[in-house]
C-alpha cells in the first residue's frame, strides 16, 4: 500500500512540475524578456542580503560580537602538535649550511 501511495505521489508531483517547465521555456521574446534573468538575480541578491542582515543583527543582539579580543585569545592558548612542518625544516644544521655558503 505504501509503495502504491509513493508511486501515485511521485506521478502527481511530476504532473505538477512538467507544465511549469514548459511555460518557463516558452516565454515570449520581447525587449522586456531580455531582463528576466537580471530581475531574478537582483531579487535573489536582495533576498539573501536581507537574510544576512537579519542574521547579523540577531547575532549582534545575542552578544556574539562583544569582547572579540578575549575570544580570539582562547584558540591561541591551545598548544597543538605541528603536523605540517617537515622534520628537515626544523633541522638547524641545514640552515647553518646556507649561512656559510
PATIMAR-882512 format. One record per residue: x, y, z of N, C-alpha, C in turn. Coordinates in Angstrom, 3 decimals. Each point is the difference from the previous one (the first is absolute). Layout:
<sites>
<site><n_x>X</n_x><n_y>Y</n_y><n_z>Z</n_z><ca_x>X</ca_x><ca_y>Y</ca_y><ca_z>Z</ca_z><c_x>X</c_x><c_y>Y</c_y><c_z>Z</c_z></site>
...
</sites>
This chain:
<sites>
<site><n_x>0.824</n_x><n_y>-1.201</n_y><n_z>0.000</n_z><ca_x>-0.824</ca_x><ca_y>1.201</ca_y><ca_z>0.000</ca_z><c_x>0.866</c_x><c_y>1.263</c_y><c_z>0.000</c_z></site>
<site><n_x>1.081</n_x><n_y>-0.012</n_y><n_z>0.790</n_z><ca_x>0.866</ca_x><ca_y>1.182</ca_y><ca_z>0.025</ca_z><c_x>0.748</c_x><c_y>0.160</c_y><c_z>-1.317</c_z></site>
<site><n_x>0.305</n_x><n_y>-1.117</n_y><n_z>-0.660</n_z><ca_x>0.667</ca_x><ca_y>0.095</ca_y><ca_z>-1.301</ca_z><c_x>-0.919</c_x><c_y>0.658</c_y><c_z>-1.021</c_z></site>
<site><n_x>-1.260</n_x><n_y>-0.387</n_y><n_z>0.000</n_z><ca_x>-0.979</ca_x><ca_y>0.597</ca_y><ca_z>-0.907</ca_z><c_x>-0.176</c_x><c_y>1.483</c_y><c_z>0.308</c_z></site>
<site><n_x>-0.046</n_x><n_y>0.322</n_y><n_z>1.274</n_z><ca_x>-0.158</ca_x><ca_y>1.396</ca_y><ca_z>0.412</ca_z><c_x>1.210</c_x><c_y>0.825</c_y><c_z>-0.443</c_z></site>
<site><n_x>1.199</n_x><n_y>-0.558</n_y><n_z>0.111</n_z><ca_x>1.218</ca_x><ca_y>0.702</ca_y><ca_z>-0.426</ca_z><c_x>0.017</c_x><c_y>0.224</c_y><c_z>-1.508</c_z></site>
<site><n_x>-0.430</n_x><n_y>-1.023</n_y><n_z>-0.755</n_z><ca_x>-0.025</ca_x><ca_y>0.133</ca_y><ca_z>-1.458</ca_z><c_x>-1.016</c_x><c_y>1.040</c_y><c_z>-0.432</c_z></site>
<site><n_x>-1.158</n_x><n_y>0.015</n_y><n_z>0.624</n_z><ca_x>-1.030</ca_x><ca_y>0.995</ca_y><ca_z>-0.329</ca_z><c_x>0.479</c_x><c_y>1.399</c_y><c_z>0.362</c_z></site>
<site><n_x>0.651</n_x><n_y>0.143</n_y><n_z>1.142</n_z><ca_x>0.504</ca_x><ca_y>1.321</ca_y><ca_z>0.404</ca_z><c_x>1.086</c_x><c_y>0.479</c_y><c_z>-0.961</c_z></site>
<site><n_x>0.874</n_x><n_y>-0.892</n_y><n_z>-0.436</n_z><ca_x>1.042</ca_x><ca_y>0.367</ca_y><ca_z>-0.948</ca_z><c_x>-0.600</c_x><c_y>0.393</c_y><c_z>-1.355</c_z></site>
<site><n_x>-0.968</n_x><n_y>-0.757</n_y><n_z>-0.455</n_z><ca_x>-0.663</ca_x><ca_y>0.332</ca_y><ca_z>-1.273</ca_z><c_x>-0.736</c_x><c_y>1.331</c_y><c_z>0.102</c_z></site>
<site><n_x>-0.637</n_x><n_y>0.260</n_y><n_z>1.133</n_z><ca_x>-0.713</ca_x><ca_y>1.262</ca_y><ca_z>0.204</ca_z><c_x>0.984</c_x><c_y>1.180</c_y><c_z>0.001</c_z></site>
<site><n_x>1.134</n_x><n_y>-0.156</n_y><n_z>0.695</n_z><ca_x>0.995</ca_x><ca_y>1.075</ca_y><ca_z>0.031</ca_z><c_x>0.592</c_x><c_y>0.239</c_y><c_z>-1.379</c_z></site>
<site><n_x>0.238</n_x><n_y>-1.073</n_y><n_z>-0.732</n_z><ca_x>0.532</ca_x><ca_y>0.143</ca_y><ca_z>-1.352</ca_z><c_x>-0.994</c_x><c_y>0.688</c_y><c_z>-0.920</c_z></site>
<site><n_x>-1.276</n_x><n_y>-0.331</n_y><n_z>0.156</n_z><ca_x>-1.041</ca_x><ca_y>0.636</ca_y><ca_z>-0.813</ca_z><c_x>-0.129</c_x><c_y>1.487</c_y><c_z>0.324</c_z></site>
<site><n_x>0.252</n_x><n_y>0.367</n_y><n_z>1.250</n_z><ca_x>-0.073</ca_x><ca_y>1.415</ca_y><ca_z>0.366</ca_z><c_x>1.212</c_x><c_y>0.784</c_y><c_z>-0.490</c_z></site>
<site><n_x>1.169</n_x><n_y>-0.635</n_y><n_z>-0.027</n_z><ca_x>1.223</ca_x><ca_y>0.710</ca_y><ca_z>-0.367</ca_z><c_x>0.206</c_x><c_y>0.111</c_y><c_z>-1.506</c_z></site>
<site><n_x>-0.499</n_x><n_y>-0.915</n_y><n_z>-0.767</n_z><ca_x>0.240</ca_x><ca_y>-0.005</ca_y><ca_z>-1.443</ca_z><c_x>-0.553</c_x><c_y>1.232</c_y><c_z>-0.703</c_z></site>
<site><n_x>-1.253</n_x><n_y>0.421</n_y><n_z>0.251</n_z><ca_x>-0.487</ca_x><ca_y>1.202</ca_y><ca_z>-0.693</ca_z><c_x>0.775</c_x><c_y>1.266</c_y><c_z>0.368</c_z></site>
<site><n_x>0.466</n_x><n_y>0.075</n_y><n_z>1.236</n_z><ca_x>0.757</ca_x><ca_y>1.187</ca_y><ca_z>0.404</ca_z><c_x>1.293</c_x><c_y>0.118</c_y><c_z>-0.788</c_z></site>
<site><n_x>0.660</n_x><n_y>-1.109</n_y><n_z>-0.237</n_z><ca_x>1.225</ca_x><ca_y>0.028</ca_y><ca_z>-0.790</ca_z><c_x>-0.283</c_x><c_y>0.419</c_y><c_z>-1.434</c_z></site>
<site><n_x>-1.115</n_x><n_y>-0.456</n_y><n_z>-0.544</n_z><ca_x>-0.356</ca_x><ca_y>0.377</ca_y><ca_z>-1.369</ca_z><c_x>-0.351</c_x><c_y>1.474</c_y><c_z>-0.094</c_z></site>
<site><n_x>-0.711</n_x><n_y>0.521</n_y><n_z>0.974</n_z><ca_x>-0.354</ca_x><ca_y>1.420</ca_y><ca_z>-0.023</ca_z><c_x>1.235</c_x><c_y>0.880</c_y><c_z>0.167</c_z></site>
<site><n_x>0.936</n_x><n_y>-0.416</n_y><n_z>0.825</n_z><ca_x>1.224</ca_x><ca_y>0.779</ca_y><ca_z>0.183</ca_z><c_x>0.843</c_x><c_y>-0.031</c_y><c_z>-1.271</c_z></site>
<site><n_x>-0.070</n_x><n_y>-1.086</n_y><n_z>-0.744</n_z><ca_x>0.795</ca_x><ca_y>-0.131</ca_y><ca_z>-1.213</ca_z><c_x>-0.589</c_x><c_y>0.798</c_y><c_z>-1.153</c_z></site>
<site><n_x>-1.304</n_x><n_y>0.080</n_y><n_z>-0.086</n_z><ca_x>-0.673</ca_x><ca_y>0.622</ca_y><ca_z>-1.147</ca_z><c_x>-0.452</c_x><c_y>1.421</c_y><c_z>0.294</c_z></site>
<site><n_x>0.850</n_x><n_y>0.783</n_y><n_z>0.584</n_z><ca_x>-0.377</ca_x><ca_y>1.381</ca_y><ca_z>0.267</ca_z><c_x>0.127</c_x><c_y>0.819</c_y><c_z>-1.279</c_z></site>
<site><n_x>-0.776</n_x><n_y>1.052</n_y><n_z>-0.140</n_z><ca_x>0.086</ca_x><ca_y>0.828</ca_y><ca_z>-1.205</ca_z><c_x>1.297</c_x><c_y>0.812</c_y><c_z>-0.020</c_z></site>
<site><n_x>0.512</n_x><n_y>0.216</n_y><n_z>-1.177</n_z><ca_x>1.219</ca_x><ca_y>0.796</ca_y><ca_z>-0.159</ca_z><c_x>-0.391</c_x><c_y>1.454</c_y><c_z>-0.224</c_z></site>
<site><n_x>0.199</n_x><n_y>0.809</n_y><n_z>0.990</n_z><ca_x>-0.250</ca_x><ca_y>1.434</ca_y><ca_z>-0.097</ca_z><c_x>1.223</c_x><c_y>0.729</c_y><c_z>0.531</c_z></site>
<site><n_x>-0.025</n_x><n_y>1.324</n_y><n_z>-0.061</n_z><ca_x>1.120</ca_x><ca_y>0.768</ca_y><ca_z>0.551</ca_z><c_x>0.094</c_x><c_y>-0.180</c_y><c_z>1.506</c_z></site>
<site><n_x>-1.147</n_x><n_y>-0.116</n_y><n_z>0.638</n_z><ca_x>0.005</ca_x><ca_y>-0.162</ca_y><ca_z>1.447</ca_z><c_x>0.450</c_x><c_y>-1.407</c_y><c_z>0.409</c_z></site>
<site><n_x>-0.224</n_x><n_y>-1.015</n_y><n_z>-0.826</n_z><ca_x>0.375</ca_x><ca_y>-1.362</ca_y><ca_z>0.362</ca_z><c_x>1.518</c_x><c_y>-0.175</c_y><c_z>0.050</c_z></site>
<site><n_x>0.755</n_x><n_y>0.903</n_y><n_z>-0.604</n_z><ca_x>1.452</ca_x><ca_y>-0.070</ca_y><ca_z>0.093</ca_z><c_x>0.488</c_x><c_y>0.268</c_y><c_z>1.422</c_z></site>
<site><n_x>-0.807</n_x><n_y>0.665</n_y><n_z>0.811</n_z><ca_x>0.396</ca_x><ca_y>0.382</ca_y><ca_z>1.346</ca_z><c_x>-0.560</c_x><c_y>-0.935</c_y><c_z>1.063</c_z></site>
<site><n_x>-0.653</n_x><n_y>-1.090</n_y><n_z>-0.398</n_z><ca_x>-0.608</ca_x><ca_y>-0.890</ca_y><ca_z>0.985</ca_z><c_x>1.063</c_x><c_y>-0.620</c_y><c_z>0.902</c_z></site>
<site><n_x>1.083</n_x><n_y>-0.454</n_y><n_z>-0.567</n_z><ca_x>1.046</ca_x><ca_y>-0.618</ca_y><ca_z>0.821</ca_z><c_x>0.642</c_x><c_y>1.035</c_y><c_z>0.919</c_z></site>
<site><n_x>0.205</n_x><n_y>1.197</n_y><n_z>-0.482</n_z><ca_x>0.571</ca_x><ca_y>1.049</ca_y><ca_z>0.847</ca_z><c_x>-0.953</c_x><c_y>0.340</c_y><c_z>1.142</c_z></site>
<site><n_x>-1.288</n_x><n_y>0.005</n_y><n_z>-0.279</n_z><ca_x>-0.974</ca_x><ca_y>0.268</ca_y><ca_z>1.058</ca_z><c_x>0.063</c_x><c_y>-1.072</c_y><c_z>1.079</c_z></site>
<site><n_x>0.057</n_x><n_y>-1.257</n_y><n_z>-0.396</n_z><ca_x>0.074</ca_x><ca_y>-1.080</ca_y><ca_z>0.971</ca_z><c_x>1.296</c_x><c_y>0.066</c_y><c_z>0.792</c_z></site>
<site><n_x>1.089</n_x><n_y>0.341</n_y><n_z>-0.662</n_z><ca_x>1.281</ca_x><ca_y>0.058</ca_y><ca_z>0.704</ca_z><c_x>0.020</c_x><c_y>1.124</c_y><c_z>1.025</c_z></site>
<site><n_x>-0.516</n_x><n_y>1.175</n_y><n_z>-0.356</n_z><ca_x>0.016</ca_x><ca_y>1.112</ca_y><ca_z>0.949</ca_z><c_x>-0.972</c_x><c_y>-0.256</c_y><c_z>1.141</c_z></site>
<site><n_x>-1.137</n_x><n_y>-0.639</n_y><n_z>-0.298</n_z><ca_x>-0.938</ca_x><ca_y>-0.334</ca_y><ca_z>1.070</ca_z><c_x>0.601</c_x><c_y>-1.027</c_y><c_z>0.947</c_z></site>
<site><n_x>0.697</n_x><n_y>-0.993</n_y><n_z>-0.545</n_z><ca_x>0.647</ca_x><ca_y>-1.000</ca_y><ca_z>0.848</ca_z><c_x>1.104</c_x><c_y>0.632</c_y><c_z>0.837</c_z></site>
<site><n_x>0.750</n_x><n_y>0.930</n_y><n_z>-0.593</n_z><ca_x>1.050</ca_x><ca_y>0.688</ca_y><ca_z>0.753</ca_z><c_x>-0.588</c_x><c_y>0.758</c_y><c_z>1.177</c_z></site>
<site><n_x>-1.046</n_x><n_y>0.776</n_y><n_z>-0.244</n_z><ca_x>-0.602</ca_x><ca_y>0.765</ca_y><ca_z>1.093</ca_z><c_x>-0.644</c_x><c_y>-0.907</c_y><c_z>1.036</c_z></site>
<site><n_x>-0.566</n_x><n_y>-1.109</n_y><n_z>-0.433</n_z><ca_x>-0.592</ca_x><ca_y>-0.938</ca_y><ca_z>0.940</ca_z><c_x>1.056</c_x><c_y>-0.589</c_y><c_z>0.927</c_z></site>
<site><n_x>1.094</n_x><n_y>-0.519</n_y><n_z>-0.577</n_z><ca_x>1.042</ca_x><ca_y>-0.603</ca_y><ca_z>0.830</ca_z><c_x>0.758</c_x><c_y>1.057</c_y><c_z>0.803</c_z></site>
<site><n_x>0.173</n_x><n_y>1.195</n_y><n_z>-0.547</n_z><ca_x>0.639</ca_x><ca_y>1.071</ca_y><ca_z>0.767</ca_z><c_x>-0.877</c_x><c_y>0.394</c_y><c_z>1.188</c_z></site>
<site><n_x>-1.301</n_x><n_y>0.031</n_y><n_z>-0.213</n_z><ca_x>-0.920</ca_x><ca_y>0.294</ca_y><ca_z>1.097</ca_z><c_x>0.071</c_x><c_y>-1.053</c_y><c_z>1.088</c_z></site>
<site><n_x>0.043</n_x><n_y>-1.291</n_y><n_z>-0.406</n_z><ca_x>0.148</ca_x><ca_y>-1.071</ca_y><ca_z>0.984</ca_z><c_x>1.307</c_x><c_y>0.138</c_y><c_z>0.762</c_z></site>
<site><n_x>1.067</n_x><n_y>0.358</n_y><n_z>-0.691</n_z><ca_x>1.300</ca_x><ca_y>0.146</ca_y><ca_z>0.644</ca_z><c_x>-0.008</c_x><c_y>1.152</c_y><c_z>1.004</c_z></site>
<site><n_x>-0.638</n_x><n_y>1.110</n_y><n_z>-0.358</n_z><ca_x>-0.074</ca_x><ca_y>1.141</ca_y><ca_z>0.922</ca_z><c_x>-0.812</c_x><c_y>-0.369</c_y><c_z>1.233</c_z></site>
<site><n_x>-1.114</n_x><n_y>-0.684</n_y><n_z>-0.212</n_z><ca_x>-0.825</ca_x><ca_y>-0.406</ca_y><ca_z>1.139</ca_z><c_x>0.772</c_x><c_y>-0.966</c_y><c_z>0.904</c_z></site>
<site><n_x>0.718</n_x><n_y>-0.961</n_y><n_z>-0.591</n_z><ca_x>0.790</ca_x><ca_y>-0.939</ca_y><ca_z>0.792</ca_z><c_x>1.119</c_x><c_y>0.723</c_y><c_z>0.746</c_z></site>
<site><n_x>0.625</n_x><n_y>0.987</n_y><n_z>-0.654</n_z><ca_x>1.059</ca_x><ca_y>0.763</ca_y><ca_z>0.656</ca_z><c_x>-0.545</c_x><c_y>0.790</c_y><c_z>1.183</c_z></site>
<site><n_x>-1.138</n_x><n_y>0.648</n_y><n_z>-0.177</n_z><ca_x>-0.581</ca_x><ca_y>0.790</ca_y><ca_z>1.093</ca_z><c_x>-0.397</c_x><c_y>-0.907</c_y><c_z>1.164</c_z></site>
<site><n_x>-0.559</n_x><n_y>-1.172</n_y><n_z>-0.305</n_z><ca_x>-0.366</ca_x><ca_y>-0.939</ca_y><ca_z>1.064</ca_z><c_x>1.248</c_x><c_y>-0.463</c_y><c_z>0.749</c_z></site>
<site><n_x>1.069</n_x><n_y>-0.308</n_y><n_z>-0.736</n_z><ca_x>1.243</ca_x><ca_y>-0.425</ca_y><ca_z>0.648</ca_z><c_x>0.600</c_x><c_y>1.140</c_y><c_z>0.813</c_z></site>
<site><n_x>-0.082</n_x><n_y>1.226</n_y><n_z>-0.507</n_z><ca_x>0.529</ca_x><ca_y>1.152</ca_y><ca_z>0.723</ca_z><c_x>-0.764</c_x><c_y>0.216</c_y><c_z>1.301</c_z></site>
<site><n_x>-1.324</n_x><n_y>-0.073</n_y><n_z>-0.085</n_z><ca_x>-0.824</ca_x><ca_y>0.204</ca_y><ca_z>1.197</ca_z><c_x>0.174</c_x><c_y>-1.137</c_y><c_z>0.999</c_z></site>
<site><n_x>0.333</n_x><n_y>-1.204</n_y><n_z>-0.475</n_z><ca_x>0.210</ca_x><ca_y>-1.130</ca_y><ca_z>0.901</ca_z><c_x>1.362</c_x><c_y>0.075</c_y><c_z>0.688</c_z></site>
<site><n_x>0.858</n_x><n_y>0.921</n_y><n_z>-0.438</n_z><ca_x>1.278</ca_x><ca_y>0.215</ca_y><ca_z>0.662</ca_z><c_x>1.155</c_x><c_y>-0.797</c_y><c_z>-0.571</c_z></site>
<site><n_x>-0.142</n_x><n_y>-0.490</n_y><n_z>-1.216</n_z><ca_x>1.067</ca_x><ca_y>-0.810</ca_y><ca_z>-0.577</ca_z><c_x>1.200</c_x><c_y>0.820</c_y><c_z>-0.480</c_z></site>
<site><n_x>-0.123</n_x><n_y>1.304</n_y><n_z>-0.113</n_z><ca_x>1.098</ca_x><ca_y>0.837</ca_y><ca_z>-0.488</ca_z><c_x>0.581</c_x><c_y>0.899</c_y><c_z>1.086</c_z></site>
<site><n_x>-0.351</n_x><n_y>-0.242</n_y><n_z>1.245</n_z><ca_x>0.528</ca_x><ca_y>0.813</ca_y><ca_z>1.090</ca_z><c_x>1.281</c_x><c_y>-0.616</c_y><c_z>0.535</c_z></site>
<site><n_x>0.973</n_x><n_y>0.830</n_y><n_z>0.310</n_z><ca_x>1.282</ca_x><ca_y>-0.406</ca_y><ca_z>0.581</ca_z><c_x>0.709</c_x><c_y>-1.031</c_y><c_z>-0.874</c_z></site>
<site><n_x>0.242</n_x><n_y>0.356</n_y><n_z>-1.243</n_z><ca_x>0.622</ca_x><ca_y>-0.920</ca_y><ca_z>-0.948</ca_z><c_x>1.478</c_x><c_y>-0.244</c_y><c_z>0.294</c_z></site>
<site><n_x>0.677</n_x><n_y>0.976</n_y><n_z>0.640</n_z><ca_x>1.407</ca_x><ca_y>-0.214</ca_y><ca_z>0.311</ca_z><c_x>0.178</c_x><c_y>-1.142</c_y><c_z>0.985</c_z></site>
<site><n_x>-0.869</n_x><n_y>-0.081</n_y><n_z>0.998</n_z><ca_x>0.088</ca_x><ca_y>-1.091</ca_y><ca_z>0.973</ca_z><c_x>-0.339</c_x><c_y>-1.333</c_y><c_z>-0.663</c_z></site>
<site><n_x>-0.965</n_x><n_y>-0.004</n_y><n_z>-0.895</n_z><ca_x>-0.386</ca_x><ca_y>-1.236</ca_y><ca_z>-0.681</ca_z><c_x>1.088</c_x><c_y>-0.470</c_y><c_z>-0.959</c_z></site>
<site><n_x>0.771</n_x><n_y>0.924</n_y><n_z>-0.571</n_z><ca_x>1.058</ca_x><ca_y>-0.373</ca_y><ca_z>-0.933</ca_z><c_x>1.197</c_x><c_y>-0.595</c_y><c_z>0.725</c_z></site>
<site><n_x>0.196</n_x><n_y>0.327</n_y><n_z>1.274</n_z><ca_x>1.133</ca_x><ca_y>-0.537</ca_y><ca_z>0.736</ca_z><c_x>-0.174</c_x><c_y>-1.471</c_y><c_z>0.357</c_z></site>
<site><n_x>-1.202</n_x><n_y>-0.470</n_y><n_z>0.093</n_z><ca_x>-0.239</ca_x><ca_y>-1.381</ca_y><ca_z>0.442</ca_z><c_x>0.622</c_x><c_y>-1.012</c_y><c_z>-0.962</c_z></site>
<site><n_x>-0.233</n_x><n_y>0.070</n_y><n_z>-1.323</n_z><ca_x>0.649</ca_x><ca_y>-0.979</ca_y><ca_z>-0.882</ca_z><c_x>1.518</c_x><c_y>0.142</c_y><c_z>-0.034</c_z></site>
<site><n_x>0.521</n_x><n_y>1.190</n_y><n_z>0.266</n_z><ca_x>1.443</ca_x><ca_y>0.190</ca_y><ca_z>-0.028</ca_z><c_x>0.689</c_x><c_y>-0.645</c_y><c_z>1.193</c_z></site>
<site><n_x>-0.721</n_x><n_y>-0.247</n_y><n_z>1.080</n_z><ca_x>0.591</ca_x><ca_y>-0.608</ca_y><ca_z>1.191</ca_z><c_x>0.046</c_x><c_y>-1.524</c_y><c_z>-0.094</c_z></site>
<site><n_x>-0.683</n_x><n_y>-0.577</n_y><n_z>-0.969</n_z><ca_x>-0.013</ca_x><ca_y>-1.458</ca_y><ca_z>-0.145</ca_z><c_x>1.262</c_x><c_y>-0.418</c_y><c_z>-0.731</c_z></site>
<site><n_x>0.780</n_x><n_y>-0.881</n_y><n_z>0.633</n_z><ca_x>1.236</ca_x><ca_y>-0.483</ca_y><ca_z>-0.616</ca_z><c_x>-0.290</c_x><c_y>-1.304</c_y><c_z>-0.730</c_z></site>
<site><n_x>0.262</n_x><n_y>-0.027</n_y><n_z>-1.279</n_z><ca_x>-0.198</ca_x><ca_y>-1.201</ca_y><ca_z>-0.796</ca_z><c_x>1.308</c_x><c_y>-0.368</c_y><c_z>-0.677</c_z></site>
<site><n_x>0.143</n_x><n_y>-1.285</n_y><n_z>-0.264</n_z><ca_x>1.186</ca_x><ca_y>-0.476</ca_y><ca_z>-0.690</ca_z><c_x>-0.013</c_x><c_y>0.500</c_y><c_z>-1.441</c_z></site>
<site><n_x>1.184</n_x><n_y>0.342</n_y><n_z>-0.499</n_z><ca_x>0.119</ca_x><ca_y>0.508</ca_y><ca_z>-1.369</ca_z><c_x>0.045</c_x><c_y>-1.175</c_y><c_z>-0.966</c_z></site>
<site><n_x>-1.075</n_x><n_y>-0.197</n_y><n_z>-0.738</n_z><ca_x>-0.081</ca_x><ca_y>-1.115</ca_y><ca_z>-0.939</ca_z><c_x>0.492</c_x><c_y>0.367</c_y><c_z>-1.395</c_z></site>
<site><n_x>0.182</n_x><n_y>1.269</n_y><n_z>-0.278</n_z><ca_x>0.230</ca_x><ca_y>0.442</ca_y><ca_z>-1.362</ca_z><c_x>1.461</c_x><c_y>0.281</c_y><c_z>-0.329</c_z></site>
<site><n_x>0.806</n_x><n_y>0.335</n_y><n_z>0.982</n_z><ca_x>1.400</ca_x><ca_y>0.319</ca_y><ca_z>-0.255</ca_z><c_x>0.810</c_x><c_y>-1.290</c_y><c_z>-0.043</c_z></site>
<site><n_x>0.686</n_x><n_y>-0.277</n_y><n_z>-1.104</n_z><ca_x>0.798</ca_x><ca_y>-1.228</ca_y><ca_z>-0.061</ca_z><c_x>1.205</c_x><c_y>0.084</c_y><c_z>0.939</c_z></site>
<site><n_x>0.526</n_x><n_y>-1.161</n_y><n_z>0.343</n_z><ca_x>1.101</ca_x><ca_y>-0.055</ca_y><ca_z>0.965</ca_z><c_x>1.243</c_x><c_y>0.695</c_y><c_z>-0.524</c_z></site>
<site><n_x>0.266</n_x><n_y>-0.086</n_y><n_z>-1.312</n_z><ca_x>1.211</ca_x><ca_y>0.616</ca_y><ca_z>-0.537</ca_z><c_x>-0.049</c_x><c_y>1.522</c_y><c_z>0.095</c_z></site>
<site><n_x>-1.199</n_x><n_y>0.578</n_y><n_z>0.052</n_z><ca_x>-0.106</ca_x><ca_y>1.456</ca_y><ca_z>0.105</ca_z><c_x>0.342</c_x><c_y>0.477</c_y><c_z>1.407</c_z></site>
<site><n_x>-0.130</n_x><n_y>-0.879</n_y><n_z>0.969</n_z><ca_x>0.324</ca_x><ca_y>0.364</ca_y><ca_z>1.380</ca_z><c_x>1.454</c_x><c_y>-0.264</c_y><c_z>0.340</c_z></site>
<site><n_x>0.752</n_x><n_y>-0.619</n_y><n_z>-0.908</n_z><ca_x>1.395</ca_x><ca_y>-0.342</ca_y><ca_z>0.237</ca_z><c_x>0.851</c_x><c_y>1.268</c_y><c_z>-0.098</c_z></site>
<site><n_x>0.716</n_x><n_y>0.314</n_y><n_z>1.084</n_z><ca_x>0.815</ca_x><ca_y>1.216</ca_y><ca_z>0.033</ca_z><c_x>1.232</c_x><c_y>-0.105</c_y><c_z>-0.899</c_z></site>
<site><n_x>0.508</n_x><n_y>-1.210</n_y><n_z>-0.214</n_z><ca_x>1.201</ca_x><ca_y>-0.160</ca_y><ca_z>-0.803</ca_z><c_x>-0.227</c_x><c_y>0.413</c_y><c_z>-1.456</c_z></site>
<site><n_x>-1.156</n_x><n_y>-0.256</n_y><n_z>-0.503</n_z><ca_x>-0.276</ca_x><ca_y>0.374</ca_y><ca_z>-1.400</ca_z><c_x>0.045</c_x><c_y>1.516</c_y><c_z>-0.166</c_z></site>
<site><n_x>-0.493</n_x><n_y>0.701</n_y><n_z>0.977</n_z><ca_x>0.017</ca_x><ca_y>1.469</ca_y><ca_z>-0.084</ca_z><c_x>1.422</c_x><c_y>0.539</c_y><c_z>0.173</c_z></site>
<site><n_x>0.810</n_x><n_y>-0.692</n_y><n_z>0.792</n_z><ca_x>1.394</ca_x><ca_y>0.427</ca_y><ca_z>0.186</ca_z><c_x>0.782</c_x><c_y>-0.140</c_y><c_z>-1.301</c_z></site>
<site><n_x>-0.264</n_x><n_y>-1.033</n_y><n_z>-0.819</n_z><ca_x>0.677</ca_x><ca_y>-0.188</ca_y><ca_z>-1.284</ca_z><c_x>-0.289</c_x><c_y>1.172</c_y><c_z>-0.934</c_z></site>
<site><n_x>-1.201</n_x><n_y>0.478</n_y><n_z>0.001</n_z><ca_x>-0.371</ca_x><ca_y>1.123</ca_y><ca_z>-0.895</ca_z><c_x>0.701</c_x><c_y>1.278</c_y><c_z>0.433</c_z></site>
<site><n_x>0.184</n_x><n_y>0.189</n_y><n_z>1.277</n_z><ca_x>0.627</ca_x><ca_y>1.222</ca_y><ca_z>0.479</ca_z><c_x>1.503</c_x><c_y>0.011</c_y><c_z>-0.324</c_z></site>
<site><n_x>0.640</n_x><n_y>-1.169</n_y><n_z>-0.054</n_z><ca_x>1.426</ca_x><ca_y>-0.070</ca_y><ca_z>-0.287</ca_z><c_x>0.301</c_x><c_y>0.158</c_y><c_z>-1.485</c_z></site>
<site><n_x>-0.959</n_x><n_y>-0.455</n_y><n_z>-0.878</n_z><ca_x>0.228</ca_x><ca_y>-0.060</ca_y><ca_z>-1.427</ca_z><c_x>0.037</c_x><c_y>1.325</c_y><c_z>-0.624</c_z></site>
</sites>
